[in-house]
Amino acid sequence: MGQMYRWRAHNAFSEVDEVEMLGDTVYGLSSHSLFMVDKRSSEVKTLSPLDGLSASNVNHISYNANLNSLLITYQNGQMDIITSDGATHNISDLYLKQMSGSKEVNDIYMQGEKAYLGMDFGIMVINMRKFEIESTYYIGDESSDVAVTHLALSKSRIYALTTDALYYANLSDNLMDYTYWHQRSIPKGEQGGIEAYNGQVYGVFNRFLYRLADSFWTRIDLSTRSRSLCKTGDELYILPYGQGVCRLYKNEEVKLQWPDKVYSAILKD
């Protein structure tokens, strides 16, 4: 009799693009491959469809603190939600939809039990508890497609950044009606994201940090160029080019914090 072989998937990763934590497990995304680190044993394991994932090319990962679950999106439109008990729930509606455009997710913003996804055609809302697509917003004129590159939410508003403008609407309005969406011009240049913080909207454009006040963007002078923004709880961080992470305080004072403090906050028990 011939031998029976069990196939394994081997993925290599050198640079980590995204990191999220679910209980005692840290999930990392590297070159579209997903891996996990057990904080107790320090064991590292790469994940693939052999481990229950719905596809191989992972697009983004995002943690929902309200439900203690992890959303995984793939380049082909598949989505998985891993819950705190380790179960994986698939959402395949977008994957199965007949459409000519891209199904990749550009950005994910978690609020409450919902995940807001910036797509090339608009905004898609995932109900993380029900494991289903709840709504789709086509925010362009006459409900046309608009590619949303970054998303941010405050308690009362939703903000969608595109290559040409910042769209915004009140969360209490009918967001499926494009007439409720308004626009503001944006600074030109490379985009590094937006965040709603302390009643203001901040954005990174052409490697500079800006604040939107009324209808005007005001540049905030920093000692270093800005790469992107990251909000954790009620704290806003600026990821600069170079070492360290800068925290932006509510009085707009900026203080440099070194990576070891940020990493320890992620990996601590």
Disulfide bonds with the S-S distance in Angstrom:
none
